Amino acid sequence: MIATQYQIGGSLEHNDPHYVIRVADTQLYEALMSGEFCYIFNCRQMGKSSLLVRTLHRLRGEGYQCTVIDMSNIGSENITPIQWYKGIMYDLGLGLNWLSEINTDVEKLEREGLSTLKILSQLIDDLLTVFFPNERIFIFIDEVDSILSLKFSIDDFFALIRYYYNQRNIDEKYRRITFAIFGVATPSDLISDRQRTPFNIGRAIELEGFKWEEVQPLIQGIEGKTLDPESFLRAILDWTSGQPFLTQKLCDLVVKHLEKREILNRKISAELMVEEIVRSRLIQNWESQDEPEHFRTIRDRLLGNQKNAGRLLSIYQQIWQDLEVIADDSRDQTELILSGIIIKSEGYLKIRNKIYREVFNLTWIEKQLHALRPYSQSFEAWIDSQKLDPSRLLSGQALIDAQNWARGRSLSNLDYQFLAESEEQDRLRVQQ
């Protein structure tokens, strides 16, 4: 197999020549240096971890103390609150090269009978006053969405981070500690108790797809394989719209094709060659070719929650059909955006790129909706009649079964209309 220099999946090394510097790199660095708490929330495989690694290395290179707390590494299954908090403390000590001293500190505080949260709070105070009394500390929290599967609340942990943020104007030492949180989540996910003050601090750093003026590092792998590498890179971006994983993967596939002698002898435009590769290697039979996993991650995010899958698919169907769907930051829309398939653009929701539009096409949408609804045949016949044929509505036990199925689920507006009209017609039938 021909090896290329592109990395498909996983975080890039801080000095990887194919790392694409985006606006977010500058925004995150400048925000952290100014003491702002930051969060970088986006869908998977958008380059969050690579951004973390590069920013961390840059700050360490400038002499600052940095550590990473990987929430997925701490665990979420069969773990107790004490074990979870100790995992946080371990990562703090390990990343700052003070593990033995911190372990001693923790053992002393445990003997005093303090709660794990209070021990963590005291430990961070000691980091600021004893271990690093004059230095700035940057704490990166990665894979924060792992907390969503915990069986216990960790609201207190994020309340503690908010406390440090709010104390900066009261106690100057807290100006020397800064947090950056990464993951597939929203700020409202971090504190689950709606009776508590929400996690409403910090600055959101938007992580967008690669722009043409940013992707020059990617052209290195194509140069020497063709006389017009820019045309190939433009064709790649036309399909991926700069989605990082797909862009790296398509660059890799294109280079491998260009290096085959039979390809070199063909007179074919860059646009047509890239389209052939996209259709044969990404879109056709995508479920069997999806390695490393990408499309299946999006699919599972859309269909994973049976209670709102129908609603998500219905909204996505409207967007696919080019109906204007105004962005309203609702939970359903947020879920679609976190799946990666949708972006906000000028106040409306749009499909992120042409590849997603082809993979998750109208046939796929209708197939999934048909599998979800127990009344699909009647519903689709009613839609085909322009919602005018009352004989397609449900009645009797079929209506009762459909209502029981719908209870507790988030459905499309058309589903609710279909069930409401079925109920009204059934009521009139009984009265007669």
N, C-alpha and C positions, 0 to 999 in steps of 0.2 A: 504494500500500500504506500502511496506517495505521501510523505509527511509535509505538512505546511506549518507555518509559524503562528497560525491563528489558534486561539484557545476558545473552545466551545464549552461554555458552562463553567461554573466555579469562579472564584475571584482571581483577578490578575495580580501578578507580582507588582510591587510598587514601581519597578523600573522596566516593566514590560514595554517594548517598543510599539506595541499595537494598542496601548492604552489611549483612549480618546478623551482629551481634556474638554470638559463641557463648562457651561456657565455655572453649573452647580458646584464645580470644584472651587472656583473662586469665591462664590457666595458662602459656601460652608466654611472655608478657611477664614475669610474675613469676619464672618459672624462669630466664630469661636474665639478668634483673637480679640474681638471686642467684648467678649464675656457673655454673649447671648447663648442661652440654652437652645438647642436645635433639634428638630426631628425631621427625618427623611423617610417618609412613608410612601410606598409605591408597590406596584405588583412585583411578582418574582421575575428574576432574570433581567432587571433593568440596570444592573451595575451598582447596586447599593453597597455590596460588600467590597467591591473594587474601589469605590470612592472612599470607603472607610479605611481600607489598607493604605491607600495613597496619602490620605490626609494624616493618618496616624504617623506614618513614616516621615512625613514632612515636619510635623510638630516635634517628633523625637529628634530629628536632625537639627532642629533649632534649639535643642536643649530642654524641652519641656517634658514633664512627667506625664505619661499616657498609659492607659490600660484598657483592655476590652473585656466586657462581660458578655459572653455568648449565652443567651438564654436557652438556646436549644441544647447546648452542651451540659447545662445544669440538670435538665430533665424536666418532664411534666407528668410522667406516669409512675405510679407507686412511689411517690416522694412526699415527705411530710414538710410542713412549713419550716421547721427547724433545719431540715436538710437543705431546703431551697435557699434559705438565708445564708447558711454556711457556704453554699456554693458561690453565692455572691461575694462573700468575704474572701474565699479562696482565690477567685479570679482577680479581686482587687490586689491582694498580696502578691500573687504570681506575676501579674503584669507590671507591678512597680518594683519588683525584685526585693521585696521586704516580707516574704512569706513567713519565714521563721519568727521574725519579730511580731508580725501581726497575729500568728497563731498563739504566741505567748500572751499577747494583749487580750485576745479573745478568751483564752482559758482563765485569765485573771478576772475578767468581767463576768464570765459564767459563774465563777465561785461567789460573786457578789449577788447572784440571783436575779440579774437583769434579764429582761425579755430580749429575744433575738433582734427585734427592731431597734431597741435601745442600744444593744451591743453594736449593731451596725452603725448607728448614729454616732456613738462614742468613738468607734474606730475611725470614721471619716474625720471627726474632729481631731483625733490624734495624728492622722495623716497630715492635716493642715498645720498643726501646732508643734508636733514632736518630730515626726519623720521628715517632713518637707516644710519647715516653718516659713520659708521665703520663696517657695517655688509654686508655679501654677500647675494644676493637675487637670487633665482632660480625661473624662471617663466616657468611653464609647459603649453603648448598649446595643448589641446586635441581635437579630432574630427575635424581636420583642413579641411578635405574634405567637411565640411558643407559650406565652402566659395564658392565652385564651383557652387552652385545654387543661389548665390546672384545676384540681378539684377543690381548691380553697382560694380565698380572696387574698390578693397582695396589694389591695388599695393603699395600705399604709406605706408600702415601699415608694409608690409614686407620689403619695402625699409628702413623704420625706424629701424627695427631689424638689417638689414645689416649695417646701419649707426653705431649702437652701437658696432657692431662687429669690424668694421674698425677703430673706434675711440679709441680702447683699447690702442694702442701704442702712442696716442696723449694725452689722458686724462685718468689718472689712475683710476678715479672713475668708469669708464665703465668696468674695469676688475672685478668689484664686482657684475655685473649683467650677468646672463647666462640664455639662453633660450633652451628649449627642445620641439620639435614639433612632435606630434603624429598624424597619420591618414592614410587613404587609398588614397594616393596621390603621386605625384612626386615633386621634387624641381621646375621643370618647371611649375607646376600648380600654384605656389604661386604668381608669377608675370606674368600676362596675356599679358601685352603690350610687344610685341617682339622688340620694339624700345628701351626699357629700359634694363639696365644691368640685366641679369637673377639672380635668387636667387642661387648663387653659393658658398655659405659659409657653414662652419660647417662640421660636421662629420656624416656620415650615420652609424647607428647602425643596424646591420643585426639581425633580429629576426627569428631564425630557429626553426624547430620542435624539440620536446623532443628527447634527446639521451638516450640510455640505462643507461649510467653512471649517468644521471641526475634525473631519474624518481623514485628513491627510496622512496620519500615521497608518491607516489601513491600506493605503495605496502601495506601500512598500512591498507587500507580498505579491502584488499583481505586476509590479514593474519588472520588465525583463521577460515576462511571459507573453506579452502582446505589445504591439506598437502604440496602442491607445488605451492605457490603463484607466484613464479618467472616464472614458465612456462606459467601461465595465462597472466602475464604482458608482457612477450615476444611475446605471440601470439597476444595480443592487439596491440602492437607496430608494429608487422608485417603487420597488416591491416591498421593502421592509419599513419604509418611513423612518429609518434610523433606530428601530428597536434593536438594542445592543446584542442580545443573544442571536437573533435571526440574522443580523448584519454580519457578525463574526462567522456564523455557520455558512451563510451564503458565499461570503468571501472565500472560505475554505473550499467549498464545493466548486466554485468557479476556477480557482487556481488549479485544482486537481484536474479539471476538464481541460484547461488550457495547456497543461503539461503533457497531455496525451497527444501523440503524434497525429492520430487520425483527425483530431479536432483542429490542429494547426493547418491542416491541408484543406479544411472546409472554408468556403467563402460565405461567411455568415456574420451578420451585425452583432454587436455586443448586446443590444436590446433583445434580439431574437434568441441568442444563445442563453442569456440569463433566464429568459422566460421558459425555455425548454428545461433548464435545470430546475427551476422553481416547480414546474408542473410535475416533472418526473421524480424528483428527489424529495420534495416537501409536501406537495398537495395530494398527488395521487397515492391512495393507500396510506394516508398519513399515519394512521394508528400503528401500522407495522414498521414504519420508517422513523418514528419519533424518538430518536436516540441522539444525544441525551434527551430525556423527557422535557417537552415544552408544551405542545398542543394538549396533551393529556392533562397537564396541570391546569390549563385554562378550562378544559371540559369539566374536570372534577370540581373546580371552583363554582362553575355555573350550575352543575347538577347535584352537587354534594348534599345540599340541604333540601330535602324533598318538600319542605313546607313553603319555601319561597322560590323554588326552581321555575315553576310556571310563570311567576311574575317576572323574574329576570329574563326568561326567554321571550316573554311577550314584549318587554321593553326593547330587548335586543332586536326582535323581529321588526319593530317599528323603525329602528335606526337603520337596519339592513335595507328596508324598503324605501330609504331616503325620506322618511317622514321627519318633520322637524320636531325633535325632542329637546325641550329646553332643559338645561342643567339646573337642578333645584337642590342638589346636595342631600337628597333623600337617602335613606339607608339602602334602598334597592339600587339606586344609581351608584352609590358608593361601592356596593358589592361588585357591580359590573366593572367599575373602574379598577378596583383592586384585583379583579380577575386578569386584567391586562388587555382585554379585548376592545375596550372603549376608552376614549380620552375626551376631555372637555376642550372645545375649540370655539372661541368667540361666543360663549354663552350657550352652545349647543353640544349635544353628545354626538360623537362621530366614531366610526370604526377605526382602530388605530392604523391599520395598513391593509394593502390589497391581499396579502397572503391570508390574514385572518378572515377577510371577506370571502375568500375562495374556500378555505377549509371549513369554516362554520357558516355555510351558505344556507339559502332558504330551504332547500331539501333537508339539510341536517336539522334545522330549527323545527320544521314541521314534524319530522320523525320523532324528535324528542318530546314535543308537545303531545303528539298522538300517544306515545308510550306513557305519559304522565296522567292524562285524563281517563278516568274510567268510562266517561260518556263521549269519547272522541268522535265516534261515528255520527251520533246525533248532532253534536256541536258543529262539526264540519259541514254537515248537510244544511244546517240552519244558516251558517255563514255563506255557503254557496247560493242560498236562496235570497241573499241580500237581507237576511233576518226577517223575511216576510212570510215564511211558511210555518204556521203554528203547529203543523203535524210533526215537525222535527223537535219540538220541545218535549221535555221530560214530564212524566206523570207517575202517580202511584209509587210503587216500591223503587222504581228506577230513580225517581226524584229524591226519595228519602235516602237512598244509597249515595247519590251524588252530593247531597247536603251534608251527610255524615263525613264523606271524604273531604269536602271543602272546609269543614270546621277546623279552625286553627291554622289554615294555610293562607298564604298571600297569593292571590290569583290576579289574572289580568282583568281589566275593566270589562272586556267582552265576556269573560267567564261569568263575572258577577251579573251582567245584564242577561245572559242566557239563563242562569239559575233563577233570577228574579222573575223573568217573564214566564218561565216554566212554573214557578210557584203560583203566580197570579192566575195563569190558565188552569192549573190544577184546582185552585180554590174555587174558581167559577164553575168548573166541571162538577165539583162536589155539591155546590149549592143548587145546581140544577137537578 
